[in-house]
Amino acid sequence: MAIADLRKEYTLGALERADLDADPIAQFQLWFQHAQDARTRGSWLRRTGIEFYKFIKTLGGARPIDPNAMALATVDAQGFPSLRTVLLKGVDQRGFIFFTNYESRKGRELATNPRAALAFYWRELERQVSVAGMVEKISVAESEMYFKSRPRGSRIGAWASQQSAPIPDRAFLEKRWAEIEAKFPTDVPIPPFWGGYALKPERIEFWQGGASRLHDRFEYAKQADGSWKIQRLAP
């Protein structure tokens, strides 16, 4: 089948202004819980909104993969964008929390231009959330607390990988990993070049797929007084 012929009709739900929480973080947390709990079986059914969500919860089946996977877009000093998938590791009134190597491409770009955007897509629920705002580092103490919760292999990997730098081959990386494993036989401390960021949202959009491409889109825009303006957008 030609790429141009690939089509999908979105019919699982609808989104109305009355469905939305006044706080976009609370609204995101609700949708994220739906994404965590969603099952893939029963997608042939056609239900709307929360009714569909409650129904598919009862069906069992495979969980969606990585509901916390999000596309992260950053921009370099020349205005050239780059995009990759990272994992959300927390969300609260500060914003959306993720962790990385501060010397990676994304880290260097955020140091130059601390504006970024995120996008979540939950196929099982035909929903998308996009976020844009300023990014700042979280505290070393919070980064260290999360780092200690990671599996030992992941902690060693953080030391072993000079993220985004060219390497000659995989054997080079595996040798480096083995060297770090030997260096830290018990506790693996947090690297000084590794830690977390919080993306502080200035705009959050919630998208629910709709039939005939008449999708429901609502945007929260942060106002000067800290309140949120909510408006429906054309699909």
Contacts in CASP RR format, 6 or more apart in sequence:
PFRMAT RR
TARGET T0000
AUTHOR 0000-0000-0000
METHOD contacts of the structure
MODEL  1
MAIADLRKEYTLGALERADLDADPIAQFQLWFQHAQDARTRGSWLRRTGI
EFYKFIKTLGGARPIDPNAMALATVDAQGFPSLRTVLLKGVDQRGFIFFT
NYESRKGRELATNPRAALAFYWRELERQVSVAGMVEKISVAESEMYFKSR
PRGSRIGAWASQQSAPIPDRAFLEKRWAEIEAKFPTDVPIPPFWGGYALK
PERIEFWQGGASRLHDRFEYAKQADGSWKIQRLAP
9 211 0 8 1.000
9 212 0 8 1.000
10 126 0 8 1.000
10 208 0 8 1.000
10 209 0 8 1.000
10 210 0 8 1.000
10 211 0 8 1.000
10 213 0 8 1.000
10 215 0 8 1.000
11 46 0 8 1.000
11 126 0 8 1.000
11 210 0 8 1.000
11 211 0 8 1.000
12 43 0 8 1.000
12 46 0 8 1.000
12 47 0 8 1.000
12 48 0 8 1.000
12 49 0 8 1.000
12 52 0 8 1.000
12 125 0 8 1.000
12 126 0 8 1.000
12 209 0 8 1.000
13 47 0 8 1.000
13 48 0 8 1.000
13 49 0 8 1.000
13 52 0 8 1.000
13 126 0 8 1.000
13 208 0 8 1.000
13 209 0 8 1.000
13 210 0 8 1.000
14 48 0 8 1.000
14 49 0 8 1.000
14 208 0 8 1.000
14 210 0 8 1.000
14 216 0 8 1.000
15 49 0 8 1.000
15 206 0 8 1.000
15 208 0 8 1.000
15 216 0 8 1.000
15 218 0 8 1.000
16 216 0 8 1.000
17 218 0 8 1.000
17 230 0 8 1.000
17 232 0 8 1.000
19 49 0 8 1.000
20 27 0 8 1.000
20 206 0 8 1.000
20 218 0 8 1.000
20 230 0 8 1.000
21 27 0 8 1.000
21 30 0 8 1.000
22 228 0 8 1.000
22 230 0 8 1.000
23 228 0 8 1.000
24 201 0 8 1.000
24 204 0 8 1.000
24 206 0 8 1.000
24 220 0 8 1.000
24 228 0 8 1.000
25 91 0 8 1.000
25 92 0 8 1.000
25 93 0 8 1.000
25 95 0 8 1.000
25 201 0 8 1.000
27 204 0 8 1.000
27 206 0 8 1.000
27 220 0 8 1.000
28 91 0 8 1.000
28 129 0 8 1.000
28 204 0 8 1.000
28 206 0 8 1.000
29 91 0 8 1.000
31 122 0 8 1.000
31 125 0 8 1.000
31 127 0 8 1.000
31 129 0 8 1.000
31 206 0 8 1.000
32 67 0 8 1.000
32 68 0 8 1.000
32 91 0 8 1.000
32 120 0 8 1.000
34 53 0 8 1.000
34 122 0 8 1.000
34 125 0 8 1.000
34 127 0 8 1.000
35 64 0 8 1.000
35 67 0 8 1.000
35 120 0 8 1.000
35 122 0 8 1.000
35 124 0 8 1.000
35 125 0 8 1.000
35 127 0 8 1.000
36 63 0 8 1.000
36 67 0 8 1.000
37 53 0 8 1.000
37 57 0 8 1.000
38 53 0 8 1.000
38 56 0 8 1.000
38 57 0 8 1.000
38 63 0 8 1.000
38 64 0 8 1.000
38 67 0 8 1.000
38 122 0 8 1.000
38 124 0 8 1.000
38 125 0 8 1.000
39 56 0 8 1.000
39 57 0 8 1.000
39 59 0 8 1.000
39 60 0 8 1.000
39 61 0 8 1.000
39 62 0 8 1.000
39 63 0 8 1.000
39 124 0 8 1.000
40 61 0 8 1.000
40 62 0 8 1.000
40 63 0 8 1.000
40 64 0 8 1.000
40 124 0 8 1.000
41 56 0 8 1.000
41 59 0 8 1.000
41 60 0 8 1.000
41 61 0 8 1.000
41 62 0 8 1.000
42 56 0 8 1.000
42 59 0 8 1.000
43 56 0 8 1.000
43 124 0 8 1.000
45 52 0 8 1.000
45 55 0 8 1.000
45 56 0 8 1.000
46 52 0 8 1.000
47 55 0 8 1.000
47 56 0 8 1.000
49 208 0 8 1.000
53 125 0 8 1.000
56 124 0 8 1.000
64 122 0 8 1.000
64 123 0 8 1.000
64 124 0 8 1.000
66 87 0 8 1.000
67 122 0 8 1.000
68 87 0 8 1.000
68 88 0 8 1.000
68 89 0 8 1.000
69 85 0 8 1.000
69 86 0 8 1.000
69 87 0 8 1.000
69 88 0 8 1.000
69 120 0 8 1.000
70 85 0 8 1.000
70 86 0 8 1.000
70 87 0 8 1.000
70 88 0 8 1.000
70 96 0 8 1.000
70 98 0 8 1.000
70 118 0 8 1.000
70 119 0 8 1.000
70 120 0 8 1.000
71 83 0 8 1.000
71 84 0 8 1.000
71 85 0 8 1.000
71 118 0 8 1.000
71 119 0 8 1.000
71 120 0 8 1.000
72 83 0 8 1.000
72 84 0 8 1.000
72 85 0 8 1.000
72 86 0 8 1.000
72 98 0 8 1.000
72 106 0 8 1.000
72 116 0 8 1.000
72 117 0 8 1.000
72 118 0 8 1.000
73 81 0 8 1.000
73 82 0 8 1.000
73 83 0 8 1.000
73 116 0 8 1.000
73 117 0 8 1.000
73 118 0 8 1.000
73 119 0 8 1.000
74 81 0 8 1.000
74 82 0 8 1.000
74 83 0 8 1.000
74 105 0 8 1.000
74 106 0 8 1.000
74 107 0 8 1.000
74 109 0 8 1.000
74 110 0 8 1.000
74 113 0 8 1.000
74 116 0 8 1.000
75 81 0 8 1.000
75 82 0 8 1.000
75 109 0 8 1.000
75 113 0 8 1.000
75 115 0 8 1.000
75 116 0 8 1.000
76 82 0 8 1.000
76 108 0 8 1.000
76 109 0 8 1.000
76 112 0 8 1.000
76 113 0 8 1.000
77 109 0 8 1.000
77 112 0 8 1.000
77 113 0 8 1.000
79 113 0 8 1.000
82 105 0 8 1.000
82 106 0 8 1.000
82 109 0 8 1.000
84 106 0 8 1.000
86 98 0 8 1.000
86 100 0 8 1.000
86 106 0 8 1.000
87 98 0 8 1.000
88 96 0 8 1.000
88 97 0 8 1.000
88 98 0 8 1.000
88 118 0 8 1.000
88 120 0 8 1.000
89 97 0 8 1.000
89 98 0 8 1.000
89 99 0 8 1.000
89 146 0 8 1.000
90 96 0 8 1.000
90 97 0 8 1.000
91 97 0 8 1.000
94 138 0 8 1.000
94 198 0 8 1.000
94 200 0 8 1.000
95 198 0 8 1.000
95 199 0 8 1.000
95 200 0 8 1.000
95 201 0 8 1.000
96 118 0 8 1.000
96 131 0 8 1.000
96 198 0 8 1.000
96 199 0 8 1.000
96 201 0 8 1.000
97 138 0 8 1.000
97 196 0 8 1.000
97 197 0 8 1.000
97 198 0 8 1.000
98 196 0 8 1.000
98 197 0 8 1.000
98 199 0 8 1.000
99 143 0 8 1.000
99 146 0 8 1.000
99 147 0 8 1.000
99 194 0 8 1.000
99 195 0 8 1.000
99 196 0 8 1.000
99 197 0 8 1.000
100 106 0 8 1.000
100 107 0 8 1.000
100 163 0 8 1.000
100 194 0 8 1.000
100 195 0 8 1.000
100 196 0 8 1.000
100 197 0 8 1.000
101 107 0 8 1.000
101 158 0 8 1.000
101 161 0 8 1.000
101 162 0 8 1.000
101 163 0 8 1.000
101 164 0 8 1.000
101 191 0 8 1.000
101 193 0 8 1.000
101 194 0 8 1.000
101 195 0 8 1.000
102 111 0 8 1.000
102 137 0 8 1.000
102 193 0 8 1.000
102 194 0 8 1.000
102 195 0 8 1.000
103 162 0 8 1.000
103 163 0 8 1.000
103 164 0 8 1.000
103 193 0 8 1.000
104 163 0 8 1.000
104 164 0 8 1.000
105 163 0 8 1.000
105 164 0 8 1.000
106 164 0 8 1.000
108 164 0 8 1.000
110 116 0 8 1.000
110 135 0 8 1.000
110 197 0 8 1.000
114 134 0 8 1.000
114 135 0 8 1.000
114 136 0 8 1.000
115 132 0 8 1.000
115 133 0 8 1.000
115 134 0 8 1.000
115 135 0 8 1.000
116 132 0 8 1.000
116 133 0 8 1.000
116 134 0 8 1.000
116 135 0 8 1.000
116 199 0 8 1.000
117 130 0 8 1.000
117 131 0 8 1.000
117 132 0 8 1.000
117 133 0 8 1.000
118 129 0 8 1.000
118 130 0 8 1.000
118 131 0 8 1.000
118 132 0 8 1.000
118 199 0 8 1.000
119 128 0 8 1.000
119 129 0 8 1.000
119 130 0 8 1.000
119 131 0 8 1.000
120 128 0 8 1.000
120 129 0 8 1.000
120 130 0 8 1.000
121 127 0 8 1.000
121 128 0 8 1.000
122 128 0 8 1.000
126 208 0 8 1.000
126 209 0 8 1.000
126 210 0 8 1.000
127 206 0 8 1.000
127 207 0 8 1.000
127 208 0 8 1.000
127 209 0 8 1.000
128 206 0 8 1.000
128 207 0 8 1.000
129 204 0 8 1.000
129 205 0 8 1.000
129 206 0 8 1.000
129 207 0 8 1.000
130 204 0 8 1.000
130 205 0 8 1.000
130 207 0 8 1.000
131 199 0 8 1.000
131 201 0 8 1.000
131 203 0 8 1.000
131 204 0 8 1.000
131 205 0 8 1.000
132 201 0 8 1.000
132 202 0 8 1.000
132 203 0 8 1.000
133 199 0 8 1.000
133 200 0 8 1.000
133 201 0 8 1.000
133 202 0 8 1.000
133 203 0 8 1.000
134 199 0 8 1.000
134 200 0 8 1.000
134 202 0 8 1.000
135 197 0 8 1.000
135 198 0 8 1.000
135 199 0 8 1.000
135 200 0 8 1.000
136 197 0 8 1.000
136 198 0 8 1.000
136 200 0 8 1.000
137 195 0 8 1.000
137 196 0 8 1.000
137 197 0 8 1.000
137 198 0 8 1.000
138 195 0 8 1.000
138 196 0 8 1.000
138 197 0 8 1.000
138 198 0 8 1.000
140 190 0 8 1.000
140 195 0 8 1.000
142 196 0 8 1.000
143 190 0 8 1.000
143 194 0 8 1.000
143 195 0 8 1.000
143 196 0 8 1.000
144 190 0 8 1.000
146 195 0 8 1.000
146 196 0 8 1.000
147 155 0 8 1.000
147 158 0 8 1.000
147 190 0 8 1.000
147 194 0 8 1.000
147 195 0 8 1.000
148 190 0 8 1.000
150 158 0 8 1.000
152 188 0 8 1.000
153 181 0 8 1.000
153 188 0 8 1.000
155 188 0 8 1.000
155 190 0 8 1.000
156 177 0 8 1.000
156 180 0 8 1.000
156 181 0 8 1.000
156 184 0 8 1.000
156 188 0 8 1.000
157 177 0 8 1.000
157 180 0 8 1.000
158 190 0 8 1.000
158 191 0 8 1.000
158 194 0 8 1.000
159 180 0 8 1.000
159 184 0 8 1.000
159 188 0 8 1.000
159 191 0 8 1.000
160 173 0 8 1.000
160 176 0 8 1.000
160 177 0 8 1.000
160 179 0 8 1.000
160 180 0 8 1.000
161 173 0 8 1.000
161 176 0 8 1.000
167 173 0 8 1.000
180 188 0 8 1.000
201 220 0 8 1.000
201 222 0 8 1.000
202 221 0 8 1.000
202 222 0 8 1.000
203 219 0 8 1.000
203 220 0 8 1.000
203 221 0 8 1.000
203 222 0 8 1.000
204 219 0 8 1.000
204 220 0 8 1.000
205 217 0 8 1.000
205 218 0 8 1.000
205 219 0 8 1.000
205 220 0 8 1.000
205 233 0 8 1.000
206 217 0 8 1.000
206 218 0 8 1.000
206 220 0 8 1.000
207 215 0 8 1.000
207 216 0 8 1.000
207 217 0 8 1.000
208 215 0 8 1.000
208 216 0 8 1.000
208 217 0 8 1.000
209 215 0 8 1.000
209 216 0 8 1.000
210 216 0 8 1.000
210 235 0 8 1.000
213 235 0 8 1.000
214 235 0 8 1.000
215 235 0 8 1.000
216 232 0 8 1.000
216 235 0 8 1.000
217 232 0 8 1.000
217 233 0 8 1.000
217 234 0 8 1.000
217 235 0 8 1.000
218 230 0 8 1.000
218 231 0 8 1.000
218 232 0 8 1.000
218 233 0 8 1.000
219 230 0 8 1.000
219 231 0 8 1.000
219 232 0 8 1.000
219 233 0 8 1.000
220 228 0 8 1.000
220 229 0 8 1.000
220 230 0 8 1.000
221 228 0 8 1.000
221 229 0 8 1.000
221 231 0 8 1.000
222 228 0 8 1.000
222 229 0 8 1.000
223 229 0 8 1.000
END
